[in-house]
Amino acid sequence: MKEVTKDLEWKNIDHEMYRVYKFPNEAHVKITNPKLLNISKSGGHRILDEFDVSHYIPSGWIHLYWETKDKNAFRF
């Protein structure tokens, strides 16, 4: 796994199968098997996925949804 920046607060979200961000223009971004999440001061989301690819989702999305791997637990 890539080393993540220690000066940022990271949340473990590896219980999620995927997360989808929807934007006002009907565009969407789907990230499969996310592992870590950091929320920036501007509201953007930094996400590290299962392949250690880093994603940045800017603030401005209007809907976010995800499904947990166990299909039961609901976590914020």
KARAJO-V737710 format. One record per backbone hydrogen bond with DSSP energy under -1.0 kcal/mol. CO is the residue of the C=O (numbers start at 0). NH is the residue of the N-H. E is the energy in kcal/mol with one decimal. If there is no record, write none. Layout:
# KARAJO-V737710
CO | NH | E
CO | NH | E
This chain:
# KARAJO-V737710
4 | 7 | -1.1
10 | 36 | -2.1
12 | 15 | -1.9
14 | 68 | -3.5
16 | 32 | -3.3
17 | 66 | -1.3
18 | 30 | -2.7
19 | 64 | -2.1
20 | 28 | -2.3
21 | 61 | -2.6
21 | 62 | -1.4
22 | 25 | -2.0
26 | 22 | -2.8
28 | 20 | -2.7
30 | 18 | -1.8
34 | 12 | -2.8
35 | 47 | -1.9
36 | 10 | -3.1
37 | 45 | -3.3
39 | 42 | -1.7
43 | 39 | -2.9
44 | 56 | -3.0
45 | 37 | -2.4
46 | 54 | -2.9
47 | 34 | -3.4
47 | 35 | -1.4
48 | 51 | -2.1
52 | 48 | -2.2
54 | 46 | -2.6
56 | 44 | -2.8
62 | 21 | -2.9
64 | 19 | -3.1
66 | 16 | -3.7
67 | 70 | -1.0
